Amino acid sequence: MDTHLCGNYYNKNADGRCPDLVYADKDGLTHGRKPLKKYSVYCTAEGRCRCLGNIASFTGNSPTWCPKRKETL
Protein backbone atom coordinates (compact mmCIF):
# COMPACT_ATOMS: atom_id res chain seq x y z
CA MET A 1 0.00 0.00 0.00
CA ASP A 2 1.33 3.43 -0.97
CA THR A 3 1.29 5.81 1.99
CA HIS A 4 2.83 8.79 0.17
CA LEU A 5 -0.48 10.34 -0.82
CA CYS A 6 0.32 13.98 -0.05
CA GLY A 7 2.69 14.28 -3.00
CA ASN A 8 5.72 16.46 -3.57
CA TYR A 9 5.12 20.00 -2.43
CA TYR A 10 8.06 21.45 -4.36
CA ASN A 11 6.52 20.52 -7.71
CA LYS A 12 3.50 22.82 -7.87
CA ASN A 13 2.21 21.29 -11.13
CA ALA A 14 2.51 17.68 -9.98
CA ASP A 15 -0.47 15.48 -10.74
CA GLY A 16 -1.54 13.63 -7.65
CA ARG A 17 -0.53 16.30 -5.14
CA CYS A 18 -3.22 16.52 -2.51
CA PRO A 19 -5.34 19.69 -2.83
CA ASP A 20 -5.59 19.83 0.98
CA LEU A 21 -1.84 20.34 1.36
CA VAL A 22 -0.83 23.87 2.46
CA TYR A 23 2.70 25.21 2.82
CA ALA A 24 3.27 28.30 4.97
CA ASP A 25 6.15 29.93 3.13
CA LYS A 26 6.05 33.31 4.89
CA ASP A 27 5.18 34.88 8.22
CA GLY A 28 1.66 36.00 9.00
CA LEU A 29 -0.28 33.31 7.11
CA THR A 30 -3.44 31.94 8.67
CA HIS A 31 -6.04 29.29 7.96
CA GLY A 32 -9.25 30.73 9.30
CA ARG A 33 -8.14 32.15 12.62
CA LYS A 34 -5.30 29.65 13.12
CA PRO A 35 -1.84 31.18 12.64
CA LEU A 36 0.49 29.00 10.58
CA LYS A 37 4.17 28.52 11.42
CA LYS A 38 6.57 29.63 8.72
CA TYR A 39 8.12 26.75 6.72
CA SER A 40 5.56 24.23 7.95
CA VAL A 41 3.27 21.91 5.98
CA TYR A 42 -0.41 21.56 6.90
CA CYS A 43 -3.31 19.32 5.97
CA THR A 44 -6.69 21.05 5.70
CA ALA A 45 -8.80 17.93 5.03
CA GLU A 46 -12.14 17.54 6.76
CA GLY A 47 -12.32 21.25 7.61
CA ARG A 48 -9.40 21.04 10.06
CA CYS A 49 -5.89 22.41 9.83
CA ARG A 50 -3.26 20.01 11.14
CA CYS A 51 0.50 20.46 11.03
CA LEU A 52 2.39 17.66 9.24
CA GLY A 53 5.80 19.05 10.14
CA ASN A 54 8.53 21.28 8.82
CA ILE A 55 9.07 21.40 5.04
CA ALA A 56 12.69 20.26 5.47
CA SER A 57 11.59 17.01 7.10
CA PHE A 58 8.32 16.50 5.18
CA THR A 59 8.40 13.21 3.25
CA GLY A 60 4.95 13.27 1.65
CA ASN A 61 3.97 10.32 3.80
CA SER A 62 0.31 10.62 4.75
CA PRO A 63 -0.63 10.38 8.44
CA THR A 64 -2.82 7.50 9.59
CA TRP A 65 -5.79 9.86 10.08
CA CYS A 66 -5.68 11.03 6.43
CA PRO A 67 -9.10 10.57 4.71
CA LYS A 68 -7.42 9.66 1.38
CA ARG A 69 -5.29 7.03 3.13
CA LYS A 70 -8.33 5.56 4.91
CA GLU A 71 -10.08 5.19 1.53
CA THR A 72 -7.20 3.12 0.13
CA LEU A 73 -7.22 0.59 2.99
C-alpha positions in Angstrom: 0.0 0.0 0.0 1.3 3.4 -1.0 1.3 5.8 2.0 2.8 8.8 0.2 -0.5 10.3 -0.8 0.3 14.0 -0.1 2.7 14.3 -3.0 5.7 16.5 -3.6 5.1 20.0 -2.4 8.1 21.5 -4.4 6.5 20.5 -7.7 3.5 22.8 -7.9 2.2 21.3 -11.1 2.5 17.7 -10.0 -0.5 15.5 -10.7 -1.5 13.6 -7.6 -0.5 16.3 -5.1 -3.2 16.5 -2.5 -5.3 19.7 -2.8 -5.6 19.8 1.0 -1.8 20.3 1.4 -0.8 23.9 2.5 2.7 25.2 2.8 3.3 28.3 5.0 6.1 29.9 3.1 6.0 33.3 4.9 5.2 34.9 8.2 1.7 36.0 9.0 -0.3 33.3 7.1 -3.4 31.9 8.7 -6.0 29.3 8.0 -9.3 30.7 9.3 -8.1 32.2 12.6 -5.3 29.7 13.1 -1.8 31.2 12.6 0.5 29.0 10.6 4.2 28.5 11.4 6.6 29.6 8.7 8.1 26.8 6.7 5.6 24.2 8.0 3.3 21.9 6.0 -0.4 21.6 6.9 -3.3 19.3 6.0 -6.7 21.1 5.7 -8.8 17.9 5.0 -12.1 17.5 6.8 -12.3 21.2 7.6 -9.4 21.0 10.1 -5.9 22.4 9.8 -3.3 20.0 11.1 0.5 20.5 11.0 2.4 17.7 9.2 5.8 19.1 10.1 8.5 21.3 8.8 9.1 21.4 5.0 12.7 20.3 5.5 11.6 17.0 7.1 8.3 16.5 5.2 8.4 13.2 3.2 5.0 13.3 1.6 4.0 10.3 3.8 0.3 10.6 4.7 -0.6 10.4 8.4 -2.8 7.5 9.6 -5.8 9.9 10.1 -5.7 11.0 6.4 -9.1 10.6 4.7 -7.4 9.7 1.4 -5.3 7.0 3.1 -8.3 5.6 4.9 -10.1 5.2 1.5 -7.2 3.1 0.1 -7.2 0.6 3.0 
